[in-house]
Amino acid sequence: MPLFLHLAEEEQKFIIDFVKEGGSLKKMLMKLKLSYPSVRNILDAIIEKLSLLERKEK
């Protein structure tokens, strides 16, 4: 099963929106109406979760 599918629905949506915005945190700030630290924390948490899932699969 692809790692992406192990993420919660809202995490998957964040990743899809992030990619659609060209990987721009600035655009995500405006889209989500959140501060830079908040958006960065969301992204960092998703990255950490994917890293842990990847290690489990090995």
Secondary structure, 3 states (H helix, E strand, C coil): CCHHHHCCHHHHHHHHHHHHCCCCHHHHHHHHCCCHHHHHHHHHHHHHHHHHHHHHHC
